[in-house]
Amino acid sequence: TYAMSQGWDPLPVYGITPDGVCSCKNGQQCKSPGKHPIQMKWQDEGRLTKQDAYDHFALSGRPMNIGLRTGKRSSFWALDIDPKSGGDESLLALEAQYGKMPVTRVHRTGSNGRHFLFCLPADFEVTNSRGRLPRGIDVRGNGGFIVAPGSVTPVGAYRTEAAEKIVPAPD
């Protein structure tokens, strides 16, 4: 309910069983364990009510994670830094050229990556981007989602690294 109290739009995501396997029907064969929504057409689903959230997360009978829809659904977008793909180095190079990242809310991913959360700009639409930015950096905007703190994947737990106010992105 914290996400809902912030105006964010959470969605149920498959979790990880005690033996480290995705709780979806693909189990050990899952290509994205603990990181994909349980609803097939999650982009079209309405906002969860508190009762929906309780039904999904408390009564489902299986491990669940939490996703946060990005873009207009939650009024923020996420800059996704993936260290195993060179994101830390790419971010350092961008900061050397343009200055440090502003102080904003940051979530640490299970693989030790980071999600920097930023307010949606008024002058353009933020969509999802993969492979168009420097190596290891992606964007999650309209039509996207991120896995939220409190979730667990086979590589680790998601947590809040900086519980700051979400601010606009740097130019």
C-alpha positions as CSV (number, residue, x, y, z in Angstrom):
1,T,0.0,0.0,0.0
2,Y,3.0,2.3,0.3
3,A,3.2,2.5,-3.5
4,M,-0.5,3.3,-3.7
5,S,-0.1,6.1,-1.1
6,Q,2.5,7.7,-3.3
7,G,0.2,7.7,-6.3
8,W,2.3,4.9,-8.0
9,D,0.5,2.2,-9.9
10,P,1.7,-1.2,-8.6
11,L,1.2,-4.5,-10.4
12,P,1.6,-8.1,-9.2
13,V,4.8,-9.8,-10.5
14,Y,5.7,-13.5,-10.2
15,G,8.0,-14.2,-7.2
16,I,10.7,-16.7,-6.4
17,T,10.0,-20.0,-4.6
18,P,12.1,-21.1,-1.7
19,D,14.2,-23.2,-4.0
20,G,15.0,-20.1,-6.2
21,V,12.6,-20.9,-9.1
22,C,10.1,-18.5,-10.6
23,S,6.6,-19.0,-9.4
24,C,5.2,-18.8,-12.9
25,K,4.2,-22.0,-14.9
26,N,7.6,-22.1,-16.6
27,G,9.4,-22.5,-13.3
28,Q,13.1,-23.4,-13.9
29,Q,12.7,-22.6,-17.6
30,C,11.6,-19.0,-17.0
31,K,13.8,-16.5,-18.8
32,S,13.0,-13.7,-16.4
33,P,12.5,-15.2,-13.0
34,G,10.7,-13.0,-10.5
35,K,10.6,-10.1,-12.9
36,H,7.5,-10.4,-15.1
37,P,3.9,-9.5,-14.4
38,I,1.3,-12.2,-13.7
39,Q,-1.3,-10.5,-16.0
40,M,-0.8,-11.2,-19.7
41,K,-2.1,-7.7,-20.8
42,W,-0.8,-5.8,-17.8
43,Q,-0.4,-2.5,-19.7
44,D,-4.2,-2.5,-20.3
45,E,-5.2,-3.4,-16.7
46,G,-6.8,-0.8,-14.5
47,R,-5.2,0.4,-11.3
48,L,-5.2,-2.0,-8.4
49,T,-7.5,-1.3,-5.5
50,K,-6.4,-2.0,-2.0
51,Q,-8.6,-5.1,-2.1
52,D,-7.0,-6.2,-5.4
53,A,-3.5,-5.7,-3.9
54,Y,-4.5,-7.8,-0.8
55,D,-6.0,-10.5,-3.0
56,H,-2.9,-10.7,-5.2
57,F,-0.2,-10.4,-2.6
58,A,-1.6,-11.9,0.6
59,L,-4.0,-14.5,-0.7
60,S,-2.4,-15.8,-3.9
61,G,-0.7,-18.7,-2.2
62,R,2.5,-18.3,-4.1
63,P,5.5,-16.0,-3.8
64,M,4.8,-12.6,-5.4
65,N,6.9,-9.6,-6.2
66,I,5.8,-6.1,-6.8
67,G,6.2,-4.1,-10.0
68,L,5.6,-0.3,-10.5
69,R,4.2,0.9,-13.8
70,T,6.3,3.7,-15.1
71,G,5.2,6.7,-17.1
72,K,1.8,8.4,-16.8
73,R,0.5,5.5,-14.7
74,S,2.7,6.5,-11.8
75,S,3.9,10.0,-12.8
76,F,7.6,9.0,-12.9
77,W,10.1,7.4,-15.3
78,A,13.1,5.3,-14.4
79,L,16.7,5.4,-15.6
80,D,17.9,1.8,-15.3
81,I,21.6,1.3,-14.8
82,D,22.7,-2.3,-15.3
83,P,26.3,-2.8,-14.1
84,K,26.8,-6.2,-15.7
85,S,26.2,-4.6,-19.1
86,G,28.6,-1.7,-18.4
87,G,26.0,0.8,-17.0
88,D,28.2,2.0,-14.2
89,E,31.0,2.9,-16.5
90,S,28.5,4.6,-19.0
91,L,26.9,6.6,-16.2
92,L,30.4,7.7,-14.9
93,A,31.3,8.9,-18.4
94,L,28.0,10.8,-18.8
95,E,28.5,12.4,-15.3
96,A,32.0,13.4,-16.3
97,Q,30.6,15.2,-19.3
98,Y,27.4,16.6,-18.0
99,G,27.7,16.7,-14.2
100,K,26.5,14.5,-11.3
101,M,23.0,13.0,-11.2
102,P,20.6,15.0,-9.1
103,V,19.5,13.7,-5.7
104,T,16.3,11.7,-6.3
105,R,14.7,8.5,-5.3
106,V,16.9,5.5,-6.1
107,H,16.1,1.8,-5.9
108,R,18.9,-0.9,-5.9
109,T,18.1,-3.9,-8.0
110,G,18.8,-7.6,-7.1
111,S,21.8,-7.6,-9.5
112,N,23.2,-4.5,-7.8
113,G,21.9,-2.1,-10.6
114,R,20.1,1.1,-9.9
115,H,16.8,2.7,-10.9
116,F,16.9,6.5,-10.7
117,L,13.3,7.8,-10.6
118,F,12.5,11.1,-12.2
119,C,9.3,13.2,-12.6
120,L,7.7,13.1,-16.0
121,P,8.6,16.1,-18.1
122,A,5.8,18.3,-19.5
123,D,7.5,18.9,-22.9
124,F,7.8,15.3,-24.2
125,E,6.7,11.8,-23.7
126,V,9.1,9.4,-22.0
127,T,8.8,5.9,-23.5
128,N,10.9,2.7,-23.1
129,S,14.4,2.6,-24.5
130,R,16.7,-0.3,-24.8
131,G,19.9,-0.2,-26.7
132,R,19.6,3.4,-27.8
133,L,21.5,4.9,-24.9
134,P,25.1,4.2,-23.8
135,R,25.8,0.6,-22.9
136,G,24.0,-0.7,-19.8
137,I,21.6,2.2,-19.6
138,D,17.9,1.9,-20.3
139,V,14.7,4.0,-19.8
140,R,11.4,2.8,-18.4
141,G,8.6,5.2,-19.2
142,N,5.1,4.9,-20.6
143,G,4.1,1.3,-21.2
144,G,6.9,0.0,-18.9
145,F,7.5,-1.1,-15.4
146,I,10.2,-1.7,-12.9
147,V,10.5,-4.3,-10.2
148,A,10.0,-2.6,-6.8
149,P,11.9,-2.8,-3.5
150,G,10.8,-5.7,-1.3
151,S,10.9,-8.0,-4.3
152,V,13.4,-10.9,-4.6
153,T,14.9,-12.5,-7.7
154,P,17.4,-15.4,-7.9
155,V,20.3,-12.8,-7.9
156,G,19.1,-10.8,-4.9
157,A,16.6,-8.5,-3.2
158,Y,15.4,-5.1,-4.4
159,R,15.7,-2.3,-1.9
160,T,15.4,1.5,-1.5
161,E,18.8,3.0,-1.7
162,A,17.7,6.7,-1.4
163,A,14.2,7.5,-0.2
164,E,14.4,11.0,-1.6
165,K,11.7,13.0,-3.3
166,I,11.4,12.3,-7.0
167,V,12.8,15.2,-8.9
168,P,13.0,16.2,-12.6
169,A,15.8,14.7,-14.6
170,P,18.9,16.8,-15.6
171,D,18.8,18.4,-19.0
